[in-house]
Amino acid sequence: MAFHPGATKRQKEAARRDKQRHKEEKKEQRKREKATRETNPLSPGEDPDIAGIIPGPQPPLED
């Protein structure tokens, strides 16, 4: 049975590159979302944690 350490190393390196690429994509996504949030300013005195919440009974969730 032959053991090829180079093959496992290449697999680990490829997995590391994939993980890093996914992290960069998520980072860019968050950056775009932050930019869109900043372009939609809240009215003065509005709490960002509860912005857009409607009091009272809520409509049923649609699947």
N, C-alpha and C positions, 0 to 999 in steps of 0.2 A: 504494500500500500504506500503510494508516494504522497508526500505532504508538500504542498506548494505554498510557502508563506507569502510569496509575492501576490498570489491570487487573493488571499484573504486581506492583505494590505490594500490592494486596489479596491476591493469591495468596501472596506472601512472608509477609505478616502472618498469614494463616490458617495457613500451615505453622508459623510460630513459635508461635502459640497452641496448635496441636495438639501440638507437641513439648513445650511447657511443661506441658500437661495430662497427657501421658504421664509426664513426670518427676514430677509431683505424685502420680500414681497409684502409681508405683513407690515413692516415698517413703512413702506411706501403707501400702503392702504390707510394706515393710521394717519399719515401725514396729509393725504387727500381728504380724509374725513374731518380732520381738524381744520383744514382750510375752508371747507364748506360750512362748518359750524361757526367759524368766525365771520363769514359773510352774511349770516343770518343773526344779526344782533338781537338781544332781548330788549324789551321795552324797559325804561328806567324803573328800578325798584323790583323787577321780576326776578324771582329766585330760579336759577338755572336747574336746580334739582327737581322742581315741580312744574317747570314750563311745559305747557301743552296738556296738562292733566285736566280732565273735565270731571267736576264733582258729580256725584249721584250714581245711579245705576249704569253699569257699563254694558255696551252691546255684546252679544255672544261672540265668542271667537269663531272665526271661519277657518276650516281646515282645507 
